[in-house]
Amino acid sequence: MIKSRREAGVICSVVVVLLAFSNIPLLYGYIHKTPGLRFMGIFAGVRDANVYFMMMIQGIGASPIIENYFRPGEPNTIYHGLFWFFLGKLACWFHAPNLAMYHACRIAATITFVPLFYWGTARFLSSAAERLTALVVVCFGAGAGWLLMILRHQQYNLPFLPADVWTPEASAFYSLMAFPHTAISLNLILLCMVLAWDAIDSERAKPAWAAGLCGLILGFINAFQLLVVCFGLMIFLPASTLLRYDKASFRPGIIFGSLAVWPLGYYTFILIARPGALPGAVVRSPTPLAYLVGFGPVILLGLVRIVFLLRSRNLPRSDLFLFCWIIASSILMYSYPVLTQEARAVLGIQLPLGILAVRSLFLDILPAFRLDLRGQRPGPRRKMAAVIVSAFVIFALPSSFYNVFDRVARLKNYPESFSLTNDEYEALEYLRGVRGNDIVISGEWVGIYVPRVARKRVWVGQYDYPSYKERIEFIKKFFGGSIPDIQHYEMLRDRNIRFVFYGSDERRLGGSELGKAPYLVRLFKKGIVEIYEAPILNSQGPSVESLESRDQSWRRGQDRRQRPGKT
């Protein structure tokens, strides 16, 4: 709740600084040009981002049930890409590049998050000083992981990596900096919990309906986060009755569930009716120490809050709500094998932790020393309170600085990990102009960009599916140069592979001389990058008899080379 121009000015300043700071890696990637390389606009989660672009390009179609271009030749229907499908359709409507829409969505979510979080904290923090402290800590702070990373850079071996600098979902700043779906999910989690709190606290139905609508949208973007929200409310409602003897109505929870439960039902049906159609990658949580260090400052203040509440024998409903939110996320973060992607549950937990820490700081620690920052009277005690609050805020900031400069250092030292060569990019752009979305065979690195740039299906490009190892062995065999033409031809024909991408990565796999193959037609050449077409789907293909004849000649040559010489 904004009550003064000064508060509004501070919020706008936070928005500007957050946008500038979180986009430093992206700007650096475009400004720092490496000769011969083209930065592809993604500085974190390159593989995952190209899967998202693969879904976005299909937004030009009408059906939200889309195809996984990374898995041709096997069941590859995608039932979980609704957000990316509609984001791609939005790009089509505005005639905008998918990359521009990707980052525009992330930036819009970042701008929205700042005033939304400040508005939400008004339910739990009474003064502007408290709300602004929480806003800065959550938007820019993370935890104490930066201390361990200093040791790591001094060549010390760490038993674990702190979550605030290693797990993107653990830090609100990292979530806003890197991915549009996590940024939007963060906004929707906050809306769900704040509106649900309003409905429960006031016993009004209208906020519950609004929370349910936000939950419905959240569920189709990230069903796992909706599960966390529902679990938190399921814990809070009975806990409030048992621990506080509140005669709270369960009506807001029922209203919320009646609207928000449908995505969970949809994905449960898909899981039962089409097993294997949903993402099967296991995403385990790191050790609890990684979270304890990653959220160190706010966890410590949360424990202080618990001690003061136990001493006072009073449990405010607002604190109980925050505790239940944290408990729900903590339980689901270690729910494997019931939930295979348990690490996703950490997204949003920093919000209640940050609010609870600020409550502890202003309601417990400062009063214990007879200090107060909320009043208007100046004096040494107010200055001391300001020093304590500033120390807490400053201690939490360096991890986010580390996240930014770590990304910049990766872009500087390993630009090839975020780029294609200019020739590779031009080749894929050429391939995009060829009609159809037939299968392309290439090395794994170029393969992750084929759907995004060339709008074609690719034989191998992602690793989180069962046939990955088999496909990798296939491309090693194909580009290895140790098999005759007839076998090469049959490998393409049997898998309906039409295009062959042949660049530096593919050449390193072996000595295959594709330019001499009678079953290939060269379409493109730039530097060492070539694209060949195998006209195997029509009468232009070579006859099997001619290839068999070449195969017999090849075998006779192999026999002569292997025959021992005369003594």
C-alpha angles and dihedrals in degrees: 000000000000112000103167143033089243091061091047090050092051091049091051089049090052090051092051095046093045092051093047095045097044093050097051093100092049093049091045091052091057097039097046101069118189113204111256095011131102116208108227097209100252122104101172132039096009095176094046092046092054089054088054091050089049088059094042094056089061090060086092087075130073104239121078088203098089141179129258103232090194094065109051116166096032137064101300109158114138117215098169105058101090095123093050092043092056092042088055090048089051088054089052093050092051094038088235127147113258091239091055091049090047092057095036089058091049092048092047090052090050092052091048095047097063100059091034093056092045089051091049095050090061087079091061107022120057104195134057090237091058094046094048091048091052091046094055094043094051098039097045107012132077120163145279098302092109089071092061093044089059088058091047091055088051087063096259116146112235122210089216140004116243114249097229092066099030109036112063094204093052094069121056088208093054091046091053092043100051118028134032095210094053090045092052092042089054090055093047094047089054092048093048094051097041094047091044088052090051090051093048096043095047096029089227124144100214097072089046091056090048091049090049091052090051089048091051091055092043091052093057091047098042116355092185091064091050088055089056092050093049092047091050092053091045089056096044101051098057092035090057090052095046101039102034100025089232116167088216117168118243089209095099090052092050092049091048092049094047090061103031101043097075098084090052089051091048095052092043089055091049090048091054101036098040109023112194094028093102123068109289100190114123113228108189125193118246120246116296089249089065089060095040090056094036092056095027102134096044094042090052092052090045089057089050088054091053091051093052092047091051090050093049093043089222127119113190114211091237092057091047090052091053092046092052091049090053094044092052093053092044093053094047091047087070101035099115128165091024089056113025096194095053096146090069089071091077092074108110098010090110089067098066091034091055094046092046091049092053091048089053092048096050101032101037116015102040094044089048087064092038091249127138131185097176098073126081099230112109122219145114093290091055090048091051090050089051090051092052093048092046091050090054092049095045093049090057097048107071095072091064090047087052091051091054098045093041088058091047091049091052091050090050099044100034106028091153089067090065100034148060122220113257090247092051091050093049090049092053090046089053090049090052088062092057110094120250135031097254121160121281124201117208142133117297098257097053088040093068089061099043097088093042099048106021096033089224135123115256132211096223132005109120132055108205100089132084098250095052097106092045091052092048090053088049094056091045089054094044096050094034095089095222100109131074126254095258091057092046089052094048091049090059097038096050091052098039092240109166105173132049119200110204118186140128097301092048092049091053089059092069148305103291111154100210094169090071096047111116092208095060132075117201112232103170140019129178119158106316093336116102135171121206131190123215104207090205097137097064142035093277091082119104120262118262089231092060091049092048089052090052088046092056090050090049092051092049088052091050091050092051092050092049095045112105115247126246119275 
